[in-house]
Amino acid sequence: MSFWIDISTRKHRLNLYDGHNLIKTYPIAVGKMVTSTPMGTFRIINKQSNPGGPFGILWMGLSKRHYGIHGTNNPSSIGKSVSHGCIRMFNKDVLELSSMVPVGTTVYIHK
């Protein structure tokens, strides 16, 4: 399987693909205007369970330092542009996504 992730900051959506096939769509929160989510192509470089603080139940670090895809202790933020640049997901969603994608998975972030 060749999973990859497509993130639209404008639509507040994370799409998981296997090759050309859309597997799942998740609602997300992204960075606010002052601390926007970085655009570009990155990779998942690590995973950490129970990272503490506002990162919810799981953290998946991106190859852009200090940025990641993570859970949240504030589920009402999902669907909004409120983070410091990271991609927030519901805890159950980030667990499901993490169980499917390995470290090294490509992540495309765009508007």
N, C-alpha and C positions, 0 to 999 in steps of 0.2 A: 504494500500500500504506500502511496505517496501523498500523504496529507500535507495541506498547506492552509494557511489562514489568511482571509481577506477581511480587513477592518475598514469600515466607512465611518469616519468621525461625524459626518453630516447626518447620516441616517441612524447613528447610534446602534450599529449592527456589526456583529462578528459572524462571518460565514466560514464554516469549515468545509473544505473540499478534499476529495480523494481524486486526484487527477483532475478531470473535467466535471466530475459529479459533485453537486452540492449535497453534503451529508446532513448538515444541521445549521440553523441560524439562531443566534443568541442576542438578546438585548444587552447593551453595555452602557456604561458611562465613560466619558472621555474628558480630556483636559479643558479647562475654561480658557477664555481668550488670553489671559495674561500668562498662563502656564499651559500652553496648548500641547496636545499629543504630537510627538514628532512624526513627520511624514517620511516614508521611504520603505526600504526593504531591510528587514532584520531577521534574526533567528532566535529561537528559544535556546538559552544557554544553560539554564538550571531550573530546578524545581525545589520548592521548600514548603513542607507542611507546617501549618500553625506558626506563621512568621510573627504573629503578635501585632499589636497596634491596629491600625485601620485596614490592614491587608486581608482580613477575613481568614478563611480556613486554608488558603493555599496561595503561593506566589510562584509565578513562572517568569524568570528574569529574561529580558531581551538583550540582544547584543548592543543596544544603545544603553550605555551606563546609566543606572538609576531609574530605568523605566521597566515596566513589566505588565503582565496580565495577571490580575489577582482578584480574589474574593473581596467582600466588603462587610463591614459591621454596620453599614448604613444602606440597607436595600432600597430605601426610597430615592436614592441618588441615581439608580439605574434609569437610563433613558435621557439623562441630562448631561450638560457640559459643565462639570463641577470639580473634576480632579486636578491634581497638580501635574497632569500629563500622562499618568498611567491609564490603563484600560481596566475598569472595574466590571466585575460580573457578579451575578448572584452566586452565593457559595456553592449551591448544588450544581450550578452550571459550570463553574470553574473546575470542580471536582470531575465532572463528566468529561469536559474537554481535556483535562490533564491526563485522564486515563486512556485517551485515544491518541494523543500526539506525543511523539518522543522528543527529547532534547535534540536540537538541530532542525526542528521544523521551521520552515520559512513563514514569515509574517509580513504581509504587505499592508501598509497603513496609508490611507489616502482620504481626501475629503468626501 
